[in-house]
């Protein structure tokens, strides 16, 4: 799955969660022309690639994006938030989809943009969820 370059500026903050969805699409997931991700609360390209590597995925990091391929090999990773609320929320959603779940370091940063995030997740999945 490839995101068209011309829409990247309009979805720059959604790329972390879109990349999570991309893991479940057929083929590779590729983001290009998103250099602005390097200037957010964290270097989101580096943060995303780091966490995807912890799953055992094949990651090619580029100056303005990344390419994800392969299959998840580690179903119980410890993700790093890098104190970035969008990274923490995206990988928290991913952890719900992993066979053995995952842990998130410095999860509390989600309160920057969504202090009700855990409550919302619990309502969506209909069960108790821990960070």
N, C-alpha and C positions, 0 to 999 in steps of 0.2 A: 504494500500500500504506500503510495507516495502522495504527499500533500503538495498541491500546486503552489509554485513560488509566489504568484500574485496574491494569494490569500493569507500568506504567512503574517504580514503585519497586522491583520485583523484578528488573528487567533494566537498571538504570541504568548499570552498568559495561559491559554488552554493547552498548549503543546505538552506539558507534563502528563495531563490526564489522557489526551489523545494518544500519546505514545503507549500508555498502558493498554488502551483499547487496541492499538496496533499490534500488540503482542499476540492477540487472538485472531488476527486476520491471516489470510493465506499469504505466503511469500514473505518478503522483507518489509520492514517499515523504515521509511527514509524521510528525514527532514533536511532541507537545504535552505539557504538564504535567511537564516534565523540568527545571525550574529548577535542581535540584540539580547538573546537569551544569556549571553555571557555577562551582561551588565545588570542583572536583576538582583534580588536579595542574596542569591548565590550565583556562581557561574552555572546556570542550569544545564548547559550542555555537559559540563564536567560532572555535575551532580547526578544527572540522569544516567550517563554512561557508567559511572561508578556503581550505582545501585543495580543497573541491569547486568553488569559483569558479575555482581554477587549472586545472581541467579544462574550463572553459567552460560549466559547467552553470548553470542558473537557480536561484538560492538566495534564499529569503525567510527571513531570520533574525528570530525573534520573541523576546520576553523569556524564554519557557519552552520554546523548541524551534526547529524549522526545517522548511522544505518544500523538497524537491529536485525539479526537473523539467528537462526538456530532454535533450539528448544530449551525450555527451562529444565535445568538439571538439579538445582538446589531449591527444594520446596519449603525450606524453613530458614531463610536468610535473616540477617540483621541489617536493616536499611539505615542509612544516614540521612537525616533531614537537612543537614548543612545549615540549620536555623532558617530554613526557607519554607514558608507555609504551604506554597503550592507543591513543592517536592514532598513534604510530609503528607499532605492530603492525597496526592496521586498514589504514593506507595502504600498508604493505609488502605485505599480501595483495592489495590493489587493484592495486598496481604489477605484480604477476604476471599480472594479467588484462588489462592495457593492451597495445595493439599494440606500442608501442615501449618499454615499461617506464617506470620513473620513478626519480628520485633522492629521497633522504630526508635532510634536514638533521638533525643531532643524533640519529641513530638509536640511539646507544649507551644511551639511556635505557631501552630495552627490558629491560636487565639488572636493572632494579628488580624486575620481577615474573616475568621468564622469561629467564634467562641462556642457555637452550638454544633460543631461538626460531629462530635461523638453521638450526641442525641439524634442528629439527623441520620447517621449511619445505622444506629440501632433501629430506628423506625423503618428504614429501607429494608434491612435484612430480617427484621422481626425477631432478633435474638440478641443476647448480650454479646458485647464486643469489647475487648481490652486493647489498649495501646501497647 
